[in-house]
Amino acid sequence: MSSIRTLTRRAAHVAVTATAAFTLAACGGDSGDGAGHGSSSSPSSSGAGAKAEAGAHNAQDVSFAQGMIPHHQQALEMASLAADRAASARVKDLAARIEKAQDPEIEKMTGWLRTWGEEMPESSPGMDHPAHSGMAGMMDEGDMAKLEKASGKEFDTMFLTMMVEHHEGAVEMATTEKAKGRYTPATSMADDIVTAQNAEIEGMNKLLGKES
């Protein structure tokens, strides 16, 4: 009788031990799965980090937008004069292309500055503002007044000469942005500006009878 009880207790002990071992194994399995899920979420976190990095900007990006907005605005002001004053159809066509390309770029850069909480650049008639003095390629108030008074072939020559200088300034600014900027849309726009305006400079120099 006593031996039967002993055997019964041993059997019960084995059953409890086996159950405990199974439970621990199951928990270990769950823990492993949990670690697996943690690993699978890591790429997502990395992706979010990469996206944030791509959307980050620096002081150069701000400077680029704050400088290029008034620079483009003056180009648009110059281009708007061509419709009534230019004699050459090519000059009028160039002016129209400048307006079509640069107006949307102004809108984009204005949006960036608002999103970043940065100040908008100041502007004034003729763009002869102290904040813009020394900016590459910018015309002063006297230059703009002369252009407004010109017409016909005189206007064409003056417009092309000024716009070549203006474009060269924009290319210089965009090249700096490409080298030092961090915000991907800004550096991409800068690349477009360099490509497009260098091509226009070449075309304008040909119209002026100069070698590019």
C-alpha positions as CSV (number, residue, x, y, z in Angstrom):
1,M,0.0,0.0,0.0
2,S,2.8,2.3,0.9
3,S,4.6,1.5,-2.3
4,I,1.5,2.3,-4.3
5,R,1.2,5.7,-2.6
6,T,4.9,6.4,-3.3
7,L,4.5,5.6,-7.0
8,T,1.4,7.8,-7.2
9,R,3.3,10.8,-5.7
10,R,6.2,10.2,-8.1
11,A,3.9,10.2,-11.1
12,A,2.2,13.4,-9.9
13,H,5.6,15.1,-9.4
14,V,6.7,14.1,-12.9
15,A,3.5,15.5,-14.4
16,V,3.9,18.8,-12.6
17,T,7.5,19.1,-13.7
18,A,6.6,18.3,-17.3
19,T,3.8,20.9,-17.3
20,A,6.1,23.6,-15.8
21,A,8.8,22.8,-18.4
22,F,6.2,23.1,-21.2
23,T,4.9,26.4,-19.8
24,L,8.5,27.8,-19.7
25,A,9.1,26.7,-23.2
26,A,6.0,28.4,-24.4
27,C,6.9,31.6,-22.6
28,G,10.3,31.4,-24.1
29,G,8.7,31.0,-27.5
30,D,6.5,34.1,-27.0
31,S,9.5,36.1,-25.9
32,G,11.4,35.0,-29.1
33,D,8.4,36.1,-31.2
34,G,8.3,39.4,-29.4
35,A,12.0,40.0,-30.1
36,G,11.3,39.1,-33.7
37,H,8.5,41.7,-33.9
38,G,10.8,44.2,-32.4
39,S,13.4,43.5,-35.1
40,S,10.8,43.8,-37.9
41,S,9.7,47.2,-36.6
42,S,13.3,48.5,-36.7
43,P,13.3,49.1,-40.5
44,S,10.1,51.1,-40.1
45,S,11.8,53.3,-37.5
46,S,14.8,53.6,-39.7
47,G,12.6,54.6,-42.6
48,A,10.9,57.2,-40.5
49,G,14.3,58.5,-39.5
50,A,15.5,58.6,-43.0
51,K,12.3,60.5,-44.1
52,A,12.8,63.0,-41.3
53,E,16.5,63.5,-42.3
54,A,15.4,64.1,-46.0
55,G,12.9,66.7,-44.8
56,A,15.4,68.5,-42.6
57,H,16.8,71.9,-43.5
58,N,19.7,74.1,-42.4
59,A,20.6,77.8,-42.4
60,Q,21.9,77.6,-46.0
61,D,18.4,76.5,-47.2
62,V,16.8,79.4,-45.4
63,S,19.3,81.8,-46.9
64,F,18.8,80.4,-50.3
65,A,15.0,80.8,-50.2
66,Q,15.2,84.3,-48.6
67,G,17.7,85.4,-51.3
68,M,16.2,83.7,-54.3
69,I,12.7,85.0,-53.8
70,P,13.5,88.7,-54.4
71,H,16.0,87.7,-57.0
72,H,13.3,85.9,-58.9
73,Q,10.9,88.7,-58.3
74,Q,13.2,91.2,-60.0
75,A,13.6,88.8,-62.9
76,L,9.8,88.7,-63.2
77,E,9.6,92.5,-63.1
78,M,12.2,92.7,-65.9
79,A,10.4,90.0,-67.9
80,S,7.0,91.8,-67.6
81,L,8.4,94.8,-69.5
82,A,9.3,92.8,-72.6
83,A,5.7,92.3,-73.8
84,D,5.3,96.1,-74.6
85,R,8.9,97.1,-75.2
86,A,10.8,94.4,-76.9
87,A,11.2,94.3,-80.7
88,S,12.5,90.8,-80.9
89,A,10.1,87.8,-80.8
90,R,12.9,85.8,-79.3
91,V,13.3,88.2,-76.4
92,K,9.5,88.2,-75.8
93,D,9.5,84.4,-75.8
94,L,12.5,84.3,-73.4
95,A,10.7,86.7,-71.1
96,A,7.6,84.5,-71.1
97,R,9.6,81.4,-70.3
98,I,11.3,83.2,-67.4
99,E,7.9,84.1,-66.0
100,K,6.5,80.6,-66.4
101,A,9.5,79.0,-64.7
102,Q,10.2,81.4,-61.8
103,D,6.8,82.3,-60.6
104,P,6.0,78.8,-59.3
105,E,9.5,78.6,-57.8
106,I,8.7,81.7,-55.8
107,E,5.5,80.1,-54.5
108,K,7.4,77.0,-53.4
109,M,10.2,78.9,-51.6
110,T,7.6,81.1,-49.9
111,G,5.9,77.9,-48.7
112,W,9.1,76.5,-47.3
113,L,9.8,79.7,-45.3
114,R,6.3,79.6,-43.8
115,T,6.6,76.0,-42.9
116,W,10.0,76.6,-41.2
117,G,8.7,79.7,-39.4
118,E,11.3,81.9,-41.0
119,E,11.0,85.6,-42.0
120,M,9.9,86.5,-45.5
121,P,12.3,88.6,-47.5
122,E,11.4,92.3,-47.9
123,S,10.8,93.8,-51.3
124,S,10.2,97.2,-52.7
125,P,9.5,98.8,-56.1
126,G,12.5,98.3,-58.3
127,M,13.9,95.8,-55.7
128,D,16.4,98.5,-54.6
129,H,16.3,97.4,-51.0
130,P,19.2,97.6,-48.6
131,A,18.8,93.9,-47.7
132,H,19.4,93.1,-51.4
133,S,22.4,95.2,-51.9
134,G,25.4,93.2,-52.9
135,M,23.2,90.2,-53.9
136,A,24.7,88.5,-57.0
137,G,23.3,89.7,-60.3
138,M,20.7,92.1,-58.8
139,M,20.0,95.4,-60.7
140,D,19.7,98.6,-58.8
141,E,16.9,101.1,-59.1
142,G,18.8,103.1,-61.7
143,D,19.2,100.1,-63.9
144,M,15.5,99.2,-63.7
145,A,14.6,102.8,-64.5
146,K,16.7,102.7,-67.7
147,L,15.2,99.5,-68.7
148,E,11.6,100.8,-68.2
149,K,12.4,103.8,-70.4
150,A,14.0,101.8,-73.3
151,S,12.1,100.3,-76.2
152,G,12.7,98.4,-79.4
153,K,16.2,97.1,-80.2
154,E,17.6,99.3,-77.4
155,F,15.4,97.5,-74.9
156,D,16.3,94.1,-76.4
157,T,20.0,94.7,-76.0
158,M,19.7,96.2,-72.5
159,F,17.3,93.4,-71.4
160,L,19.5,90.6,-72.6
161,T,22.7,92.2,-71.1
162,M,21.0,92.7,-67.7
163,M,19.4,89.3,-67.7
164,V,22.7,87.5,-68.5
165,E,24.2,89.2,-65.4
166,H,21.0,88.4,-63.4
167,H,21.1,84.8,-64.4
168,E,24.8,84.5,-63.6
169,G,24.0,85.7,-60.1
170,A,21.2,83.2,-59.7
171,V,23.5,80.4,-60.9
172,E,26.1,81.4,-58.3
173,M,23.5,81.4,-55.5
174,A,22.1,78.0,-56.6
175,T,25.6,76.5,-56.9
176,T,26.2,77.4,-53.2
177,E,22.8,75.8,-52.3
178,K,23.7,72.6,-54.1
179,A,27.0,72.4,-52.2
180,K,25.9,73.5,-48.7
181,G,22.1,73.0,-48.5
182,R,20.4,70.1,-46.7
183,Y,16.7,70.3,-47.7
184,T,16.3,68.0,-50.6
185,P,13.5,70.0,-52.5
186,A,15.7,73.1,-52.2
187,T,18.9,71.5,-53.5
188,S,16.8,69.9,-56.3
189,M,15.4,73.3,-57.3
190,A,18.9,74.7,-57.2
191,D,20.1,72.1,-59.6
192,D,17.2,72.9,-62.0
193,I,18.1,76.6,-61.8
194,V,21.7,76.0,-62.6
195,T,20.8,73.8,-65.6
196,A,18.0,76.0,-67.0
197,Q,19.6,79.4,-66.5
198,N,23.0,78.4,-67.9
199,A,21.2,77.3,-71.0
200,E,19.4,80.6,-71.2
201,I,22.6,82.5,-70.6
202,E,24.1,80.7,-73.6
203,G,21.0,81.6,-75.7
204,M,21.0,85.2,-74.7
205,N,24.7,85.6,-75.4
206,K,24.1,84.3,-78.9
207,L,21.3,86.8,-79.4
208,L,23.8,89.5,-78.3
209,G,26.3,88.2,-80.8
210,K,28.7,87.0,-78.1
211,E,30.4,83.7,-77.6
212,S,29.0,81.8,-74.7
